[in-house]
Amino acid sequence: MSATNFIQPRCQACGTGVDASDNFCAKCGSVIRENAHPLHERMSAIERLAFKIAAGTLLLILLSGWILLQLYHFGRGGALG
C-alpha cells in the first residue's frame, strides 16, 4: 500500500474530509482543487509554520534591540552606560 492511501484529502476552505473524486465540498460548497496532492498540502503546512517561526524570530530580535536601545539611551551609568 502507498502512503497516499492513509491520507484523506481535505477541503482547503473548511478542512472537511472529501472524497478524491469530489469536485465540490459537501459542507461549504467550495471548489476542490483538481490537482490537490496530499504531499503538496503537507508542504504548504510546513511553509506556513516556517514563516511563523521566521516572523516570530524577527519580532523577538526587534524587541530585544529596542530594549537594548532603551537601556543605552536611558541607562546612563546602568548596565550599558
C-alpha positions as CSV (number, residue, x, y, z in Angstrom):
1,M,0.0,0.0,0.0
2,S,1.2,3.5,-0.7
3,A,1.3,6.3,1.8
4,T,-1.4,8.2,-0.1
5,N,-4.0,5.6,0.9
6,F,-3.7,6.7,4.6
7,I,-4.0,10.5,3.9
8,Q,-7.6,11.7,3.4
9,P,-7.9,14.7,1.2
10,R,-9.4,17.8,2.8
11,C,-11.2,20.9,1.6
12,Q,-8.9,23.9,1.5
13,A,-11.7,26.3,2.8
14,C,-13.2,24.4,5.7
15,G,-10.9,21.5,6.3
16,T,-13.6,18.8,6.0
17,G,-12.5,15.5,4.6
18,V,-13.6,15.0,1.0
19,D,-13.5,12.1,-1.4
20,A,-10.7,12.2,-4.0
21,S,-13.3,12.1,-6.8
22,D,-15.4,15.1,-5.5
23,N,-15.3,18.4,-7.4
24,F,-17.1,20.4,-4.6
25,C,-17.0,20.3,-0.8
26,A,-20.2,18.8,0.6
27,K,-20.1,21.1,3.7
28,C,-19.1,24.5,2.3
29,G,-19.6,24.1,-1.4
30,S,-16.2,25.4,-2.5
31,V,-14.4,24.0,-5.5
32,I,-11.9,21.3,-4.7
33,R,-8.5,21.9,-6.5
34,E,-8.1,19.4,-9.3
35,N,-4.5,18.5,-8.7
36,A,-4.6,18.6,-4.9
37,H,-2.0,16.1,-3.7
38,P,-1.6,15.3,0.0
39,L,2.2,16.0,-0.2
40,H,1.5,19.5,-1.6
41,E,-0.9,20.2,1.3
42,R,1.7,19.0,3.8
43,M,4.4,21.1,2.2
44,S,2.1,24.1,2.4
45,A,1.6,23.5,6.1
46,I,5.4,23.2,6.6
47,E,5.9,26.5,4.7
48,R,3.3,28.3,6.8
49,L,5.0,27.0,10.0
50,A,8.4,28.1,8.8
51,F,7.0,31.6,8.0
52,K,5.5,31.8,11.5
53,I,8.8,30.8,13.1
54,A,10.8,33.4,11.0
55,A,8.3,36.2,11.8
56,G,8.4,35.4,15.5
57,T,12.2,35.3,15.5
58,L,12.3,38.7,13.7
59,L,9.9,40.2,16.2
60,L,12.0,38.8,19.1
61,I,15.1,40.4,17.6
62,L,13.4,43.7,17.1
63,L,12.0,43.7,20.6
64,S,15.4,42.8,22.1
65,G,17.1,45.6,20.1
66,W,14.6,48.1,21.2
67,I,15.1,47.2,24.9
68,L,18.9,47.4,24.5
69,L,18.5,50.8,22.8
70,Q,16.4,52.0,25.7
71,L,18.9,50.7,28.2
72,Y,21.7,52.5,26.3
73,H,19.7,55.8,26.0
74,F,18.2,56.0,29.5
75,G,20.6,53.8,31.5
76,R,23.5,56.2,31.8
77,G,25.7,54.5,34.4
78,G,23.5,51.4,34.2
79,A,24.1,48.1,32.6
80,L,25.4,49.5,29.3
81,G,26.1,53.1,30.3
